[in-house]
Amino acid sequence: MMSSVDGKILSANWKDEELTNTFAGYFEKYHVTFTSQAWMCGRITMERDFSGGVQPELQPAPHPIPREPFIGDPNATSFAVAVDAHGKLGWDSNQTHGDHIIEVLTEQVSDEYLHYLQRKRISYLFAGQSEVDFTSVLEQLAALFPIQTLMLEGGGHLNGSLLNAGLIDELSLLVLPLADGTPKSPTTFEVSEYLPKGPATRLYLTKVEQLDNDVIWLKYRFERS
């Protein structure tokens, strides 16, 4: 993740395109230093940064579709996981940035949307009736796909849900020399109001590195090794 010194992660609020692009370059540079087979984002992040706001082309399903996993590309080896509980994302293809798309859905998604994903050969799995169970998500990703390590890339509510469920092993955070101050703007971790909030999570510092342009790279483990 990448945030201002006050934890804000929405770069649109920073109002300086050149500076934002400079910091985004740091994110991409250090992003590729991690070994993972998949990365995961929430629907809003996917729609803003990866799907281009494409709307799904829905058609009536030819028959009822069972709520069971669908593998769109059995030969894929790298994956982009989109948490899309209500089935709203549209895509131009079954890949983004060269990674095969896996949609995480709930069972309330319509047959028309499942038919759309099948036509696109986009993989999907179900992780709950109406709310996403992230323990189930990780178990299914490991069982159905060649995924051993998952990189979580926001937004804040997705990060907060996995934090609250105790499912994060490590935090890598680029702290940018910006003080944002935007009220009600998302931060690195946001636990939704409908979730029972656990106690604050203790982290253990494993790395501090000062980069160019006054950026600090912090790494933490969530448990002592």
C-alpha positions in Angstrom: 0.0 0.0 0.0 0.9 3.7 -0.4 -0.4 6.4 1.9 0.1 10.0 3.0 1.6 10.5 6.5 -2.0 10.7 7.9 -2.9 7.3 6.3 -4.9 8.6 3.4 -4.8 6.4 0.2 -6.9 8.2 -2.4 -4.4 9.9 -4.7 -7.2 11.9 -6.5 -7.2 14.2 -3.4 -3.6 15.2 -3.8 -4.2 17.6 -6.7 -0.7 17.3 -8.2 -0.6 14.9 -11.1 3.2 15.1 -11.6 3.9 14.3 -7.9 1.3 11.6 -7.9 2.8 9.9 -10.9 6.3 10.1 -9.3 5.0 8.3 -6.2 3.1 5.8 -8.3 6.4 4.9 -9.9 7.7 3.9 -6.5 4.7 1.7 -5.9 5.2 -0.1 -9.2 9.0 -0.5 -8.6 8.7 -2.1 -5.2 5.5 -4.0 -6.0 7.4 -6.3 -8.4 9.9 -7.2 -5.7 7.3 -9.4 -4.0 6.7 -13.0 -5.1 3.0 -13.8 -5.4 0.8 -15.6 -7.9 -2.2 -13.2 -7.4 -3.2 -9.7 -6.3 -6.6 -8.7 -5.0 -8.6 -5.4 -4.9 -12.1 -4.4 -4.0 -14.7 -3.5 -6.6 -14.3 0.3 -6.4 -10.5 0.1 -6.8 -10.9 -2.4 -9.7 -13.5 -0.2 -11.4 -11.4 3.0 -11.0 -8.0 1.7 -11.9 -8.3 -1.5 -13.9 -11.6 -2.2 -15.6 -12.0 1.2 -17.1 -15.6 1.5 -15.9 -16.8 -1.0 -18.5 -20.4 -2.0 -17.9 -21.3 -5.7 -18.1 -23.4 -6.7 -21.1 -26.1 -8.8 -19.5 -28.2 -11.3 -21.4 -30.8 -13.8 -20.1 -29.1 -17.0 -19.0 -30.2 -20.0 -21.0 -30.8 -22.1 -17.8 -30.4 -21.7 -14.0 -26.8 -21.5 -13.1 -25.6 -23.4 -10.0 -23.7 -21.4 -7.3 -20.4 -23.2 -7.7 -17.0 -22.2 -8.9 -16.2 -21.6 -12.6 -12.7 -21.9 -14.0 -12.4 -19.6 -17.1 -8.8 -20.4 -18.0 -7.4 -23.7 -16.5 -3.9 -22.8 -17.9 -3.6 -19.5 -16.1 -0.6 -19.0 -13.7 -1.1 -15.4 -12.5 -4.3 -13.9 -11.3 -6.1 -10.6 -10.5 -8.8 -11.2 -7.9 -11.7 -8.8 -7.8 -14.0 -8.8 -4.8 -17.3 -8.0 -6.4 -20.0 -9.2 -3.9 -23.0 -7.9 -5.9 -21.7 -8.6 -9.4 -21.3 -5.1 -10.9 -17.9 -5.1 -12.7 -17.6 -5.2 -16.4 -14.5 -6.3 -18.3 -13.1 -6.1 -21.9 -11.5 -9.5 -21.6 -10.7 -12.2 -19.0 -7.3 -10.6 -18.2 -6.1 -7.4 -16.8 -2.4 -6.4 -16.9 -1.7 -10.0 -18.2 -3.3 -11.6 -15.2 -6.4 -13.9 -15.4 -9.4 -12.4 -13.6 -11.1 -14.2 -10.8 -14.3 -12.6 -9.4 -15.3 -13.2 -5.8 -19.1 -13.2 -5.5 -21.9 -13.8 -3.1 -24.7 -16.2 -4.0 -27.2 -13.3 -4.5 -25.6 -12.4 -7.8 -28.0 -12.9 -10.8 -27.8 -15.7 -13.3 -27.5 -13.0 -16.0 -24.2 -11.8 -14.4 -22.9 -15.4 -14.1 -23.8 -16.0 -17.7 -21.9 -12.8 -18.6 -18.7 -14.0 -16.8 -19.0 -17.4 -18.4 -19.2 -15.9 -21.9 -16.1 -13.8 -21.1 -14.3 -16.9 -19.7 -13.8 -15.0 -16.4 -13.3 -17.3 -13.4 -15.5 -16.9 -10.3 -16.1 -18.3 -6.9 -18.7 -17.8 -4.2 -17.9 -16.8 -0.6 -21.1 -16.4 1.2 -24.9 -15.9 0.8 -24.9 -12.1 1.0 -21.6 -11.1 2.7 -18.1 -12.2 1.8 -16.3 -14.7 4.0 -12.7 -14.0 3.4 -11.4 -17.2 5.1 -13.5 -19.1 2.5 -12.1 -16.9 -0.2 -8.5 -17.7 0.6 -9.2 -21.4 1.1 -10.9 -21.6 -2.4 -8.2 -19.6 -4.1 -5.6 -22.1 -2.8 -7.7 -25.1 -3.7 -8.9 -24.1 -7.1 -5.9 -22.2 -8.5 -2.1 -22.4 -8.3 -2.0 -19.6 -5.7 0.3 -19.8 -2.7 0.7 -16.1 -1.9 -1.8 -13.3 -2.4 -0.9 -9.6 -2.5 -3.7 -7.4 -1.1 -3.8 -4.0 -2.7 -6.9 -2.2 -1.2 -9.1 -0.4 -1.0 -9.2 0.4 2.7 -12.4 -1.5 3.4 -11.1 -4.7 1.8 -7.8 -4.3 3.8 -9.8 -3.7 6.9 -12.0 -6.8 6.4 -9.0 -9.1 6.1 -7.3 -7.3 9.0 -10.4 -7.8 11.1 -10.4 -11.5 10.2 -6.7 -12.0 11.1 -5.8 -13.1 7.6 -2.8 -10.7 6.8 0.7 -11.9 7.3 2.7 -8.8 6.3 2.2 -5.1 5.7 4.4 -3.3 3.1 3.7 0.5 3.2 5.2 3.4 1.3 4.7 6.5 3.4 4.6 9.5 1.2 5.7 13.0 2.3 2.2 14.4 2.1 -0.2 15.6 4.7 -3.7 15.1 3.2 -6.3 16.0 5.8 -9.3 15.3 3.5 -12.2 14.4 5.8 -13.9 11.0 5.4 -11.3 10.0 2.8 -10.3 6.3 3.0 -7.3 5.2 4.9 -5.1 2.1 4.7 -7.4 0.0 6.9 -11.1 0.7 7.2 -13.4 -1.8 9.1 -17.0 -1.5 7.9 -19.6 -0.4 10.4 -21.6 -3.6 10.0 -18.6 -5.8 11.1 -17.9 -6.4 14.8 -14.6 -4.6 15.3 -11.8 -6.5 17.1 -9.0 -4.9 19.1 -6.2 -3.0 17.4 -3.7 -5.3 15.7 -0.1 -5.3 17.0 2.5 -5.2 14.3 6.2 -6.0 14.4 8.6 -3.8 12.4 11.0 -5.7 10.0 12.3 -3.0 7.7 12.7 0.8 7.5 14.2 2.3 4.3 14.4 5.9 3.2 13.9 6.2 -0.5 14.3 9.2 -2.8 11.9 12.2 -2.6 11.5 11.7 1.2 9.5 8.4 0.8 9.8 5.9 3.6 9.3 2.2 3.0 8.0 0.3 6.1 7.5 -3.4 6.4 5.8 -5.2 9.3 4.9 -8.7 10.3 1.6 -9.4 12.0 3.1 -12.0 14.3 6.6 -12.4 15.7 8.7 -14.8 13.6 
